[in-house]
Amino acid sequence: GKALPHDYVCPQAWRTALPEELYPTTYIANEAERFIRGHAASGDARPFFLNVSFPDPHHPFTPPGRYWDLYRPEDMSLPASFHGNASPPPHVAWARAERDAGTDKRGGPSAFAVNEREAREAMALTCGSIAMIDDAVGRVLAALDASGQRENTVIIFTTDHGDFLGDHQ
C-alpha cells in the first residue's frame, strides 16, 4: 500500500519508497565496510571471519531508486523453456492451470505461473537487484583494498538457490 506508482503488472513487484541509502543491501555493505575499517584500525593481526549476506535478489521484486529502472523488461530474453514443454510435468501444468483459471496465489511464497510480460518484468527487476549487490560487493572489496587486507583475505561468493525467472512460465 505504500509502494510508489509504477506500470508493472508482475506479481510481487512493488516500487519501494525506501531510498537506496536505507535499503537492506546498502545497510549490509555499510556494516561490512565499518567492520573492515575497524578491524584494520584496531591493529589486531588475527584472522577474522565476516559473513556478508544480502537477502536479494528475492521476491518481492523491490530494487530501490535507480536500480528499478536500470534494466528494461522489453530487453529481457525469455528462456527457451518458456514456450517449451508441450507436455509439462504435473507441478508445472498445475501452476499454468491455476494461472489460466485466475485462482493462483500470487501474494505470498506459493509457486505460480506467469505470462511473458510478467516474466520479463521479474527478470528486469531481478537484474536491478543483482546490480545493486554487485555495487555493494565492489564497496566491500574496495574497503579490503583500502585497509590493506585484500591480499590476505579468502573471498567466497555463493548463493542459496536460483529462481525460475520465466523457465516453464
C-alpha positions as CSV (number, residue, x, y, z in Angstrom):
1,G,0.0,0.0,0.0
2,K,3.0,2.4,0.4
3,A,4.6,1.5,-2.9
4,L,5.4,4.2,-5.4
5,P,3.3,4.2,-8.6
6,H,4.6,2.1,-11.5
7,D,3.2,0.4,-14.5
8,Y,4.5,-3.1,-13.9
9,V,1.9,-6.0,-13.6
10,C,4.4,-8.6,-12.3
11,P,3.1,-10.2,-9.1
12,Q,5.1,-9.0,-6.1
13,A,6.7,-6.1,-7.9
14,W,6.5,-3.1,-5.7
15,R,8.4,0.1,-6.4
16,T,9.7,0.9,-2.9
17,A,9.7,4.4,-1.5
18,L,12.7,3.4,0.6
19,P,15.7,5.3,-0.7
20,E,18.8,3.4,-1.8
21,E,20.8,4.5,1.2
22,L,18.3,2.9,3.6
23,Y,17.8,-0.3,1.6
24,P,19.0,-3.6,3.3
25,T,21.7,-4.1,0.6
26,T,23.2,-0.7,1.4
27,Y,23.0,-1.3,5.1
28,I,24.8,-4.6,4.9
29,A,27.5,-3.1,2.7
30,N,27.9,-0.2,5.2
31,E,28.2,-2.6,8.1
32,A,30.8,-4.7,6.3
33,E,32.9,-1.7,5.4
34,R,32.6,-0.5,9.0
35,F,33.8,-3.8,10.3
36,I,36.7,-4.0,7.9
37,R,37.9,-0.4,8.7
38,G,37.5,-1.1,12.4
39,H,39.5,-4.3,12.3
40,A,42.3,-2.6,10.3
41,A,42.3,0.3,12.7
42,S,42.5,-1.9,15.8
43,G,45.9,-3.2,14.8
44,D,44.6,-6.7,15.5
45,A,46.5,-9.1,13.2
46,R,44.4,-12.1,14.0
47,P,42.4,-13.6,11.2
48,F,38.7,-12.7,11.1
49,F,35.5,-14.1,9.6
50,L,33.0,-11.8,8.1
51,N,29.8,-13.2,6.6
52,V,28.2,-10.6,4.3
53,S,24.8,-11.9,3.4
54,F,22.4,-10.0,1.1
55,P,18.8,-11.1,1.1
56,D,18.3,-10.1,-2.5
57,P,17.7,-10.9,-5.3
58,H,14.4,-12.3,-4.0
59,H,10.8,-11.6,-4.3
60,P,9.1,-9.3,-3.7
61,F,10.8,-7.5,-6.5
62,T,11.7,-4.1,-5.0
63,P,15.0,-2.8,-6.2
64,P,15.2,0.8,-4.9
65,G,15.8,4.1,-6.7
66,R,17.8,3.9,-9.9
67,Y,18.0,0.1,-9.7
68,W,14.3,-0.2,-10.5
69,D,14.8,1.4,-14.0
70,L,18.3,0.0,-14.7
71,Y,17.0,-2.8,-16.9
72,R,14.1,-2.7,-19.3
73,P,11.7,-5.7,-19.4
74,E,11.5,-5.4,-23.2
75,D,15.3,-6.1,-23.4
76,M,14.9,-9.4,-21.4
77,S,15.0,-12.6,-23.4
78,L,12.7,-15.3,-22.3
79,P,14.3,-18.7,-21.8
80,A,13.8,-21.4,-24.4
81,S,11.7,-23.4,-21.9
82,F,9.1,-20.6,-21.6
83,H,7.2,-21.9,-24.6
84,G,8.7,-25.4,-24.3
85,N,7.3,-28.5,-22.5
86,A,4.4,-29.4,-24.7
87,S,3.7,-32.0,-22.0
88,P,4.9,-30.2,-18.8
89,P,5.5,-32.1,-15.6
90,P,2.4,-32.2,-13.3
91,H,3.5,-29.3,-11.0
92,V,4.1,-27.0,-14.0
93,A,0.8,-28.0,-15.6
94,W,-0.9,-27.3,-12.2
95,A,0.6,-23.8,-11.9
96,R,-0.3,-22.9,-15.5
97,A,-3.9,-24.1,-15.0
98,E,-4.2,-22.1,-11.8
99,R,-2.9,-19.0,-13.6
100,D,-5.3,-19.5,-16.5
101,A,-8.3,-20.0,-14.2
102,G,-7.3,-16.9,-12.1
103,T,-7.1,-19.0,-8.9
104,D,-3.4,-18.8,-8.3
105,K,-2.0,-17.4,-5.1
106,R,0.4,-14.6,-6.2
107,G,0.8,-12.6,-3.0
108,G,2.9,-15.0,-0.9
109,P,5.6,-17.6,-1.2
110,S,3.5,-20.1,-3.3
111,A,4.7,-21.1,-6.7
112,F,2.7,-19.6,-9.6
113,A,3.0,-19.4,-13.4
114,V,3.4,-16.0,-15.2
115,N,2.8,-14.7,-18.7
116,E,5.5,-13.2,-20.9
117,R,5.2,-9.6,-19.7
118,E,5.3,-10.7,-16.0
119,A,8.4,-12.9,-16.6
120,R,10.3,-10.1,-18.4
121,E,9.4,-7.6,-15.6
122,A,10.6,-10.0,-12.9
123,M,13.8,-10.6,-14.9
124,A,14.5,-6.9,-15.3
125,L,13.8,-6.2,-11.6
126,T,16.0,-9.1,-10.5
127,C,18.8,-7.8,-12.7
128,G,18.4,-4.4,-10.9
129,S,18.7,-6.1,-7.5
130,I,21.8,-8.1,-8.7
131,A,23.4,-4.8,-10.0
132,M,22.8,-3.3,-6.6
133,I,24.5,-6.3,-5.0
134,D,27.4,-6.0,-7.5
135,D,27.9,-2.4,-6.4
136,A,27.8,-3.4,-2.7
137,V,30.3,-6.2,-3.2
138,G,32.5,-3.7,-5.0
139,R,32.3,-1.4,-2.0
140,V,33.3,-4.3,0.4
141,L,36.2,-5.3,-1.9
142,A,37.3,-1.6,-2.0
143,A,37.3,-1.5,1.8
144,L,39.5,-4.5,1.9
145,D,41.9,-2.9,-0.6
146,A,41.9,0.4,1.3
147,S,42.7,-1.4,4.6
148,G,45.4,-3.4,3.0
149,Q,43.7,-6.7,3.9
150,R,42.6,-7.9,0.5
151,E,45.7,-9.9,-0.4
152,N,45.3,-11.8,2.9
153,T,41.6,-12.5,2.6
154,V,39.8,-15.5,1.3
155,I,36.6,-14.4,-0.5
156,I,33.9,-17.0,-1.2
157,F,30.9,-15.8,-3.1
158,T,27.9,-18.2,-3.0
159,T,24.1,-18.2,-3.2
160,D,21.4,-20.3,-1.7
161,H,19.3,-21.0,-4.8
162,G,18.1,-19.7,-8.1
163,D,14.8,-18.6,-9.4
164,F,12.9,-19.9,-12.4
165,L,12.5,-16.3,-13.9
166,G,10.4,-17.5,-16.8
167,D,11.6,-21.1,-17.1
168,H,8.5,-23.1,-17.8
169,Q,6.4,-20.0,-17.3
